[in-house]
Amino acid sequence: MYLALLTMAVAGLLAVVTLRILGRILAIESTPLETLPFLSGRAPEEHALSRFHVRWYAATVVFLAFDVEMLFMYPWAVVVADLGIGAVIEMFVFLGALLIAVAWARREGAFRWA
């Protein structure tokens, strides 16, 4: 039993050492990148992890409201004929709530970019 464990330990150690040596021998020398994937290869003007101005958060919330609206409207459009006029009324109530949210966002200045 101990012979099997010792054989496996030696084989594992030999495999690790062999892979490390092969990795050093076959490694490709890395050169610095001339262009970055950020901003389609152009030189970035700011750090990729820089903070955003607070006005972008309000714009993001408005975008998410419209995005969620589309998530609800696509399946609704498929089954609206089967559900009848009640589904149409419910969708207009939902759109009315979103319109109120957009009016509030506009009043708060979420759409002013300057």
DSSP file (Angstrom, degrees, kcal/mol; ACC not computed):
  #  RESIDUE AA STRUCTURE BP1 BP2  ACC     N-H-->O    O-->H-N    N-H-->O    O-->H-N    TCO  KAPPA ALPHA  PHI   PSI    X-CA   Y-CA   Z-CA
    1    1 A M     >        0   0    0      0, 0.0     4,-1.8     0, 0.0     5,-0.1   0.000 360.0 360.0 360.0 -44.4    0.0    0.0    0.0
    2    2 A Y  H  >  +     0   0    0      1,-0.2     4,-2.6     2,-0.2     5,-0.2   0.827 360.0  58.6 -68.6 -30.2    2.8    2.4    0.9
    3    3 A L  H  > S+     0   0    0      2,-0.2     4,-2.3     1,-0.2    -1,-0.2   0.894 105.4  49.5 -64.8 -38.9    4.6    1.5   -2.3
    4    4 A A  H  > S+     0   0    0      2,-0.2     4,-2.3     1,-0.2    -2,-0.2   0.908 112.4  47.3 -66.4 -42.4    1.6    2.6   -4.4
    5    5 A L  H  X S+     0   0    0     -4,-1.8     4,-2.4     2,-0.2    -2,-0.2   0.911 113.1  48.5 -64.5 -42.9    1.3    6.0   -2.5
    6    6 A L  H  X S+     0   0    0     -4,-2.6     4,-2.3     2,-0.2    -2,-0.2   0.889 111.1  50.8 -64.9 -39.3    5.1    6.6   -2.9
    7    7 A T  H  X S+     0   0    0     -4,-2.3     4,-2.5     2,-0.2    -2,-0.2   0.915 111.9  47.1 -64.0 -43.7    4.9    5.7   -6.6
    8    8 A M  H  X S+     0   0    0     -4,-2.3     4,-2.5     2,-0.2    -2,-0.2   0.886 112.0  50.4 -65.8 -39.2    2.0    8.2   -7.1
    9    9 A A  H  X S+     0   0    0     -4,-2.4     4,-2.5     2,-0.2    -2,-0.2   0.920 112.9  45.7 -65.7 -43.4    3.7   10.9   -5.1
   10   10 A V  H  X S+     0   0    0     -4,-2.3     4,-2.6     2,-0.2    -2,-0.2   0.906 113.5  49.6 -66.4 -41.3    6.9   10.5   -7.2
   11   11 A A  H  X S+     0   0    0     -4,-2.5     4,-2.2     2,-0.2    -2,-0.2   0.907 112.7  47.5 -64.6 -41.3    5.0   10.4  -10.4
   12   12 A G  H  X S+     0   0    0     -4,-2.5     4,-2.3     2,-0.2    -2,-0.2   0.916 113.5  47.3 -64.9 -43.7    3.1   13.6   -9.5
   13   13 A L  H  X S+     0   0    0     -4,-2.5     4,-2.5     1,-0.2     5,-0.2   0.904 112.3  50.1 -64.1 -41.8    6.2   15.4   -8.4
   14   14 A L  H  X S+     0   0    0     -4,-2.6     4,-2.5     1,-0.2    -2,-0.2   0.891 110.2  50.5 -63.0 -40.5    7.9   14.3  -11.6
   15   15 A A  H  X S+     0   0    0     -4,-2.2     4,-2.4     2,-0.2    -2,-0.2   0.915 111.5  47.7 -65.0 -42.5    5.0   15.6  -13.7
   16   16 A V  H  X S+     0   0    0     -4,-2.3     4,-2.2     2,-0.2    -2,-0.2   0.932 113.7  46.4 -64.8 -45.6    5.0   19.0  -12.0
   17   17 A V  H  X S+     0   0    0     -4,-2.5     4,-2.3     1,-0.2    -2,-0.2   0.910 112.7  50.7 -63.7 -42.0    8.8   19.4  -12.4
   18   18 A T  H  X S+     0   0    0     -4,-2.5     4,-2.6     1,-0.2    -2,-0.2   0.920 111.2  47.7 -62.4 -44.3    8.6   18.3  -16.0
   19   19 A L  H  X S+     0   0    0     -4,-2.4     4,-2.3     2,-0.2    -1,-0.2   0.878 110.8  51.4 -66.0 -37.5    5.8   20.8  -16.8
   20   20 A R  H  X S+     0   0    0     -4,-2.2     4,-1.9     2,-0.2    -1,-0.2   0.917 112.0  46.4 -64.3 -42.9    7.6   23.7  -15.0
   21   21 A I  H  X S+     0   0    0     -4,-2.3     4,-2.2     2,-0.2    -2,-0.2   0.927 113.6  48.2 -66.1 -44.4   10.8   23.0  -17.0
   22   22 A L  H  X S+     0   0    0     -4,-2.6     4,-2.9     1,-0.2    -1,-0.2   0.881 108.9  55.1 -62.9 -37.3    8.8   22.7  -20.3
   23   23 A G  H  X S+     0   0    0     -4,-2.3     4,-0.6     1,-0.2    -1,-0.2   0.893 110.1  45.1 -62.8 -39.9    7.0   26.0  -19.5
   24   24 A R  H  < S+     0   0    0     -4,-1.9    -1,-0.2     2,-0.2    -2,-0.2   0.868 116.6  45.7 -70.9 -36.8   10.3   27.8  -19.0
   25   25 A I  H  < S+     0   0    0     -4,-2.2    -2,-0.2     1,-0.2    -1,-0.2   0.920 120.8  36.3 -72.7 -43.5   11.8   26.4  -22.2
   26   26 A L  H  < S+     0   0    0     -4,-2.9    -1,-0.2    -5,-0.2    -2,-0.2   0.374  85.4 127.7 -94.5   4.3    8.7   26.9  -24.5
   27   27 A A     <  -     0   0    0     -4,-0.6     2,-0.4    -3,-0.2    -3,-0.0  -0.350  57.7-129.0 -66.1 140.0    7.5   30.2  -23.0
   28   28 A I        -     0   0    0      1,-0.0     2,-0.3    -2,-0.0    -1,-0.1  -0.749  25.7-113.3 -89.1 133.5    7.0   33.0  -25.6
   29   29 A E        -     0   0    0     -2,-0.4     2,-0.3     1,-0.1    -1,-0.0  -0.503  33.3-132.5 -68.8 126.2    8.7   36.2  -24.7
   30   30 A S        -     0   0    0     -2,-0.3    -1,-0.1     3,-0.0     3,-0.0  -0.627  19.4-164.1 -85.3 136.5    6.0   38.8  -24.0
   31   31 A T        -     0   0    0     -2,-0.3     3,-0.1     1,-0.0     0, 0.0  -0.877  32.5 -95.3-113.1 150.1    6.2   42.2  -25.6
   32   32 A P        -     0   0    0      0, 0.0     2,-0.2     0, 0.0    -1,-0.0  -0.315  45.3-103.8 -65.1 148.4    4.2   45.2  -24.4
   33   33 A L        -     0   0    0      1,-0.1     3,-0.1    -3,-0.0    -3,-0.0  -0.491  20.7-159.3 -72.8 138.2    1.0   45.9  -26.2
   34   34 A E  S    S+     0   0    0     -2,-0.2     2,-0.3     1,-0.1    -1,-0.1   0.813  80.5  26.4 -84.1 -34.0    1.0   48.8  -28.7
   35   35 A T  S    S-     0   0    0      8,-0.0    -1,-0.1     7,-0.0     7,-0.1  -0.887  76.5-135.1-126.5 159.9   -2.8   49.1  -28.6
   36   36 A L      > -     0   0    0      5,-0.3     5,-0.8    -2,-0.3     6,-0.0  -0.831  17.0-129.6-113.2 150.9   -5.3   48.3  -26.0
   37   37 A P  T > 5S+     0   0    0      0, 0.0     3,-1.0     0, 0.0     2,-0.2   0.734  85.8  95.8 -69.8 -19.8   -8.7   46.6  -26.4
   38   38 A F  G > 5S+     0   0    0      1,-0.3     3,-0.7     2,-0.2    -2,-0.3  -0.529  95.4   8.2 -71.0 134.1  -10.3   49.4  -24.5
   39   39 A L  G > 5S-     0   0    0     -2,-0.2     3,-1.7     1,-0.2    -1,-0.3   0.820 128.3 -68.9  63.1  36.0  -11.8   52.2  -26.7
   40   40 A S  G < 5S-     0   0    0     -3,-1.0    -1,-0.2     1,-0.3    -2,-0.2   0.808  99.1 -48.1  57.6  35.8  -11.2   50.1  -29.9
   41   41 A G  G < <S+     0   0    0     -5,-0.8    -5,-0.3    -3,-0.7    -1,-0.3   0.293 105.7 127.0  92.3 -10.2   -7.5   50.4  -29.8
   42   42 A R  S <  S-     0   0    0     -3,-1.7    -1,-0.3    -7,-0.1    -6,-0.2  -0.428  73.6 -93.0 -75.9 156.8   -7.2   54.1  -29.2
   43   43 A A        -     0   0    0     -2,-0.1    -1,-0.1    -3,-0.1     2,-0.1  -0.541  47.5-117.4 -68.6 128.0   -5.2   55.4  -26.3
   44   44 A P        -     0   0    0      0, 0.0    -1,-0.1     0, 0.0     3,-0.1  -0.386  13.7-153.3 -69.9 144.7   -7.5   55.8  -23.3
   45   45 A E  S    S+     0   0    0     -2,-0.1     2,-0.3     1,-0.1    -2,-0.0   0.693  80.0  19.6 -87.9 -21.7   -8.0   59.3  -21.9
   46   46 A E  S    S-     0   0    0      4,-0.0     2,-0.1     0, 0.0    -1,-0.1  -0.890  97.9 -77.9-139.7 170.7   -8.8   58.0  -18.4
   47   47 A H    >   -     0   0    0     -2,-0.3     3,-1.7     1,-0.1    -2,-0.1  -0.422  37.4-125.4 -70.8 146.2   -8.4   54.8  -16.4
   48   48 A A  T 3  S+     0   0    0      1,-0.3    -1,-0.1    -2,-0.1     0, 0.0   0.766 110.9  47.6 -65.4 -25.0  -10.8   52.0  -17.2
   49   49 A L  T 3  S+     0   0    0      2,-0.0    -1,-0.3     0, 0.0    -2,-0.1   0.136  83.9 132.6-102.0  19.9  -11.8   51.8  -13.6
   50   50 A S    <   -     0   0    0     -3,-1.7     2,-0.2     1,-0.1    -4,-0.0  -0.281  62.2-100.6 -69.8 159.0  -12.4   55.5  -13.1
   51   51 A R        -     0   0    0      1,-0.1     2,-0.2     0, 0.0    -1,-0.1  -0.477  31.9-127.8 -81.6 150.7  -15.5   56.7  -11.4
   52   52 A F        -     0   0    0     -2,-0.2    -1,-0.1     1,-0.1     2,-0.1  -0.629  29.4 -96.7 -95.1 155.2  -18.4   58.1  -13.4
   53   53 A H    >   -     0   0    0     -2,-0.2     3,-1.6     1,-0.1     4,-0.4  -0.384  36.7-115.3 -65.5 150.0  -20.1   61.4  -12.8
   54   54 A V  T >> S+     0   0    0      1,-0.3     3,-1.0     2,-0.2     4,-0.8   0.749 110.0  69.3 -63.8 -24.5  -23.3   61.0  -10.6
   55   55 A R  H 3> S+     0   0    0      1,-0.2     4,-1.5     2,-0.2    -1,-0.3   0.767  89.3  64.3 -66.7 -22.8  -25.6   62.1  -13.5
   56   56 A W  H <> S+     0   0    0     -3,-1.6     4,-2.1     1,-0.2    -1,-0.2   0.781  93.3  61.5 -71.1 -25.3  -24.8   58.9  -15.4
   57   57 A Y  H <> S+     0   0    0     -3,-1.0     4,-2.0    -4,-0.4    -1,-0.2   0.904 103.8  48.0 -67.5 -40.0  -26.5   56.9  -12.6
   58   58 A A  H  X S+     0   0    0     -4,-0.8     4,-2.0     1,-0.2    -1,-0.2   0.906 111.6  50.3 -65.7 -40.3  -29.8   58.6  -13.2
   59   59 A A  H  X S+     0   0    0     -4,-1.5     4,-2.3     1,-0.2    -2,-0.2   0.867 108.5  53.6 -64.7 -35.0  -29.5   58.0  -17.0
   60   60 A T  H  X S+     0   0    0     -4,-2.1     4,-2.6     2,-0.2    -2,-0.2   0.900 106.8  51.0 -65.3 -41.0  -28.7   54.4  -16.3
   61   61 A V  H  X S+     0   0    0     -4,-2.0     4,-1.9     2,-0.2    -2,-0.2   0.900 110.3  49.4 -64.0 -40.1  -31.9   54.0  -14.2
   62   62 A V  H  X S+     0   0    0     -4,-2.0     4,-1.9     2,-0.2    -2,-0.2   0.916 111.1  49.9 -64.8 -42.2  -33.9   55.5  -17.1
   63   63 A F  H  X S+     0   0    0     -4,-2.3     4,-2.4     1,-0.2    -2,-0.2   0.922 109.7  50.8 -61.4 -43.4  -32.3   53.1  -19.5
   64   64 A L  H  X S+     0   0    0     -4,-2.6     4,-2.8     1,-0.2     5,-0.2   0.856 105.6  56.7 -64.0 -33.8  -33.1   50.2  -17.3
   65   65 A A  H  X S+     0   0    0     -4,-1.9     4,-1.7     1,-0.2    -1,-0.2   0.930 111.4  42.3 -62.5 -43.7  -36.7   51.3  -17.1
   66   66 A F  H  X S+     0   0    0     -4,-1.9     4,-1.9     2,-0.2    -2,-0.2   0.857 113.3  53.4 -70.5 -33.6  -37.0   51.2  -20.9
   67   67 A D  H  X S+     0   0    0     -4,-2.4     4,-1.8     2,-0.2    -2,-0.2   0.920 110.0  46.6 -66.1 -44.1  -35.1   47.9  -21.0
   68   68 A V  H  X S+     0   0    0     -4,-2.8     4,-1.7     1,-0.2    -1,-0.2   0.854 107.5  58.9 -66.7 -33.7  -37.4   46.3  -18.5
   69   69 A E  H  X S+     0   0    0     -4,-1.7     4,-2.1    -5,-0.2    -1,-0.2   0.931 106.5  46.8 -59.1 -44.7  -40.3   47.7  -20.5
   70   70 A M  H  X S+     0   0    0     -4,-1.9     4,-2.0     1,-0.2    -1,-0.2   0.860 106.5  58.6 -66.7 -34.7  -39.1   45.8  -23.6
   71   71 A L  H  < S+     0   0    0     -4,-1.8    -1,-0.2     1,-0.2    -2,-0.2   0.866 113.5  39.1 -61.5 -35.0  -38.6   42.6  -21.5
   72   72 A F  H  X S+     0   0    0     -4,-1.7     4,-1.3    -3,-0.2    -2,-0.2   0.801 113.4  54.8 -83.3 -29.7  -42.3   42.7  -20.6
   73   73 A M  H  X S+     0   0    0     -4,-2.1     4,-2.4    -5,-0.2    -2,-0.2   0.834  98.2  60.1 -79.6 -30.8  -43.6   43.9  -23.9
   74   74 A Y  H  X S+     0   0    0     -4,-2.0     4,-1.0     2,-0.2    -1,-0.2   0.964 111.8  37.2 -63.9 -52.4  -42.1   41.1  -26.2
   75   75 A P  H  > S+     0   0    0      0, 0.0     4,-1.4     0, 0.0     3,-0.3   0.878 115.7  56.2 -66.7 -32.4  -43.9   38.2  -24.5
   76   76 A W  H  X S+     0   0    0     -4,-1.3     4,-1.3     1,-0.2    -2,-0.2   0.897 102.7  55.0 -63.3 -39.3  -47.0   40.3  -24.0
   77   77 A A  H  < S+     0   0    0     -4,-2.4     4,-0.3     1,-0.2    -1,-0.2   0.787 105.3  54.3 -65.5 -26.3  -47.1   41.0  -27.7
   78   78 A V  H  < S+     0   0    0     -4,-1.0    -1,-0.2    -3,-0.3    -2,-0.2   0.877 120.9  27.2 -74.1 -36.9  -47.1   37.3  -28.4
   79   79 A V  H >X S+     0   0    0     -4,-1.4     4,-1.7    -3,-0.2     3,-0.5   0.375  88.7 101.3-109.2   4.7  -50.1   36.5  -26.2
   80   80 A V  H 3X S+     0   0    0     -4,-1.3     4,-1.9     1,-0.2     7,-0.2   0.848  80.9  55.1 -63.0 -33.9  -52.1   39.7  -26.2
   81   81 A A  H 34 S+     0   0    0     -4,-0.3    -1,-0.2     1,-0.2    -2,-0.1   0.858 110.6  45.9 -67.1 -33.6  -54.7   38.4  -28.7
   82   82 A D  H <4 S+     0   0    0     -3,-0.5    -1,-0.2     1,-0.2    -2,-0.2   0.816 113.0  49.5 -76.6 -30.6  -55.4   35.4  -26.5
   83   83 A L  H  < S-     0   0    0     -4,-1.7     3,-0.4     1,-0.2    -2,-0.2   0.776  96.9-154.3 -84.6 -27.1  -55.7   37.5  -23.3
   84   84 A G    >X  -     0   0    0     -4,-1.9     4,-1.0     1,-0.2     3,-0.8  -0.429  45.7 -27.0  91.8-163.7  -58.1   40.1  -24.6
   85   85 A I  H 3> S+     0   0    0      1,-0.2     4,-2.3     2,-0.2    -1,-0.2   0.738 125.4  67.2 -67.6 -25.4  -58.7   43.7  -23.7
   86   86 A G  H 3> S+     0   0    0     -3,-0.4     4,-2.4     1,-0.2    -1,-0.2   0.887  99.9  50.1 -62.7 -38.5  -57.7   43.2  -20.0
   87   87 A A  H <> S+     0   0    0     -3,-0.8     4,-2.1     2,-0.2    -1,-0.2   0.870 109.1  51.8 -67.9 -35.9  -54.1   42.6  -21.1
   88   88 A V  H  X S+     0   0    0     -4,-1.0     4,-2.1     2,-0.2    -2,-0.2   0.920 110.6  48.0 -65.9 -42.9  -54.2   45.8  -23.2
   89   89 A I  H  X S+     0   0    0     -4,-2.3     4,-2.0     1,-0.2    -2,-0.2   0.918 111.0  50.9 -63.8 -43.1  -55.4   47.8  -20.3
   90   90 A E  H  X S+     0   0    0     -4,-2.4     4,-2.3     1,-0.2    -1,-0.2   0.891 109.5  50.6 -61.8 -39.3  -52.8   46.4  -18.0
   91   91 A M  H  X S+     0   0    0     -4,-2.1     4,-2.9     1,-0.2    -1,-0.2   0.897 109.4  50.3 -67.5 -38.3  -50.0   47.2  -20.5
   92   92 A F  H  X S+     0   0    0     -4,-2.1     4,-2.0     2,-0.2    -1,-0.2   0.849 109.5  51.2 -69.2 -31.5  -51.2   50.8  -20.7
   93   93 A V  H  X S+     0   0    0     -4,-2.0     4,-2.1     2,-0.2    -2,-0.2   0.923 111.8  47.9 -65.1 -43.5  -51.2   51.1  -16.9
   94   94 A F  H  X S+     0   0    0     -4,-2.3     4,-2.0     1,-0.2    -2,-0.2   0.928 112.5  47.8 -61.8 -46.4  -47.7   49.8  -16.9
   95   95 A L  H  X S+     0   0    0     -4,-2.9     4,-2.4     1,-0.2    -1,-0.2   0.852 108.9  55.3 -64.7 -33.7  -46.6   52.2  -19.7
   96   96 A G  H  X S+     0   0    0     -4,-2.0     4,-2.2     2,-0.2    -1,-0.2   0.905 106.2  50.7 -64.0 -41.0  -48.3   55.0  -17.7
   97   97 A A  H  X S+     0   0    0     -4,-2.1     4,-1.9     1,-0.2    -2,-0.2   0.896 111.6  48.1 -63.3 -39.3  -46.2   54.2  -14.7
   98   98 A L  H  X S+     0   0    0     -4,-2.0     4,-2.4     2,-0.2    -2,-0.2   0.879 108.9  53.6 -67.9 -36.6  -43.1   54.3  -16.8
   99   99 A L  H  X S+     0   0    0     -4,-2.4     4,-2.4     2,-0.2    -2,-0.2   0.889 107.9  50.6 -64.8 -38.1  -44.2   57.6  -18.3
  100  100 A I  H  X S+     0   0    0     -4,-2.2     4,-2.3     2,-0.2    -1,-0.2   0.905 110.3  50.3 -63.6 -41.0  -44.6   59.0  -14.8
  101  101 A A  H  X S+     0   0    0     -4,-1.9     4,-2.3     2,-0.2    -2,-0.2   0.895 111.2  48.1 -64.7 -39.7  -41.1   57.8  -14.0
  102  102 A V  H  X S+     0   0    0     -4,-2.4     4,-2.4     2,-0.2    -2,-0.2   0.894 110.5  51.5 -68.5 -39.0  -39.6   59.4  -17.1
  103  103 A A  H  X S+     0   0    0     -4,-2.4     4,-2.2     2,-0.2    -2,-0.2   0.904 111.1  48.3 -63.3 -40.3  -41.4   62.7  -16.4
  104  104 A W  H  X S+     0   0    0     -4,-2.3     4,-2.1     2,-0.2    -2,-0.2   0.916 111.0  50.4 -64.1 -43.0  -39.9   62.6  -12.9
  105  105 A A  H  X>S+     0   0    0     -4,-2.3     5,-2.9     1,-0.2     4,-0.6   0.878 110.7  49.7 -63.6 -37.6  -36.5   61.9  -14.3
  106  106 A R  H ><5S+     0   0    0     -4,-2.4     3,-0.9     3,-0.2    -1,-0.2   0.911 109.9  50.5 -67.5 -41.0  -36.8   64.8  -16.7
  107  107 A R  H 3<5S+     0   0    0     -4,-2.2    -2,-0.2     1,-0.2    -1,-0.2   0.863 109.5  51.4 -63.6 -35.2  -37.9   67.1  -13.9
  108  108 A E  H 3<5S-     0   0    0     -4,-2.1    -1,-0.2    -5,-0.1    -2,-0.2   0.576 120.9-109.8 -78.8  -9.3  -34.8   66.0  -11.8
  109  109 A G  T X<5S+     0   0    0     -3,-0.9     3,-1.1    -4,-0.6    -3,-0.2   0.725  70.5 141.8  91.8  22.7  -32.5   66.7  -14.8
  110  110 A A  T 3 <S+     0   0    0     -5,-2.9    -4,-0.2     1,-0.2   -51,-0.1   0.726  74.8  50.7 -69.4 -19.7  -31.5   63.2  -15.8
  111  111 A F  T 3  S+     0   0    0     -6,-0.4     2,-0.6    -5,-0.2    -1,-0.2   0.410  83.7 100.7-100.2   2.2  -31.7   64.2  -19.5
  112  112 A R    <   -     0   0    0     -3,-1.1   -57,-0.0     1,-0.1     0, 0.0  -0.790  47.3-177.3 -86.8 122.0  -29.5   67.3  -19.2
  113  113 A W              0   0    0     -2,-0.6    -1,-0.1     1,-0.2   -58,-0.0   0.476 360.0 360.0-101.0  -3.2  -26.0   66.4  -20.4
  114  114 A A              0   0    0      0, 0.0    -1,-0.2     0, 0.0    -2,-0.0   0.436 360.0 360.0-105.1 360.0  -24.2   69.6  -19.8
